């Protein structure tokens, strides 16, 4: 059994606690939260602590807090030479206090509090300061039936940047599409099969091969009609910028 302590009370911590609690090869000893009430629905009350002096002796301490708090939190762990990892996509493991052995256990996924996730479908990016700690991170990941990759700090930051493009920016475009639908009294649900098909296509095609639309076709008449329909200057600017980028990309590849 791998003995685990999770430090944090946000979305990532919540989903990790729920998954780790169900893993047969994991013993989740404690969850640290500054406010016990924030995690009472996740785990038995006797496992919740709010004082670092109460931390139990564990094999791995998982810090699942905001990026800015990682260094401060790690410094308050009252142990030395223990494996301490964080779950951030952008922070170097060197931000963890060096009195302990440091690493990264980064699940590359978007987490919302009320949306269940299947960890068997989530890739984990692993990194350890010392080679002897890496197998333990592998076992920890495999206990959730999740895939894992050895990813160094620079690669992880690049992945996080790419994730912002494919997830955060894309979701913002969904919101803009919904606003256009709402303004014209059209149900946004009509677009959901298109969204799903676009996502599914890149399982078999590269994004470049999957690209369609008026910008790819150089359909200037349709592009101009769309621009005329957009009264919101922000949407118009984004439409023009993305159109130009698609045109430039596809001209390069011809």
Secondary structure, DSSP 8 states (H G I E B T S, - for coil): -EEEEEE--SHHHHHHHHHHHH-TTEEEEEEE-SSGGGTTTTS-GGGEE--GGG----SEEEE-S-GGGHHHHHHT---SS-EEEE--SS--GGGS-TTSEEEEEEE-S---TTS---GGG-EEEEEESSHHHHHHHHHHHHTTT-EEEE--HHHHHHHHHHHIIIIIIHHHHHHHHHHHHHHTT--GGGGHHHHHHHHHHTTTS-HHHH--SHHHHT-HHHHHHHHHH---HHHHHHHHHHHHHHHHHHHHH-
